[in-house]
Amino acid sequence: MNYQEQLSPWVVYRLLSNLQRQALDRFRRRNDAEAYLKTIQRLQPNDRFAIVYEGMSNTQESHIFPCLTD
């Protein structure tokens, strides 16, 4: 993970078929990611999205948080 990605650990992903995902944007704060998510959901109501925290950790795991999609 490069330095710029470390500064913005919250990522909004579009969930695609076959367990694929597409990163849409990165944010420093979760509330900024949630605001972006609400906007993108209004523009693309049929797509599915997720907010993921990709901060530095010893195990390098991503933590997926539920969002308001269905």
QUILIN-V547356 format. One record per residue. BURIAL is # if it has 24 or more other ideal C-beta (glycine too) atoms within 12 Angstrom, else .. Layout:
# QUILIN-V547356
burial=BURIAL
burial=BURIAL
This chain:
# QUILIN-V547356
burial=.
burial=.
burial=.
burial=.
burial=.
burial=.
burial=.
burial=#
burial=#
burial=#
burial=#
burial=#
burial=#
burial=#
burial=#
burial=.
burial=.
burial=.
burial=.
burial=.
burial=.
burial=.
burial=.
burial=#
burial=.
burial=#
burial=#
burial=.
burial=.
burial=.
burial=.
burial=.
burial=#
burial=.
burial=.
burial=#
burial=#
burial=.
burial=.
burial=#
burial=#
burial=.
burial=.
burial=.
burial=.
burial=.
burial=.
burial=#
burial=#
burial=#
burial=#
burial=#
burial=#
burial=#
burial=.
burial=.
burial=.
burial=.
burial=.
burial=.
burial=.
burial=.
burial=.
burial=.
burial=.
burial=.
burial=#
burial=.
burial=.
burial=.
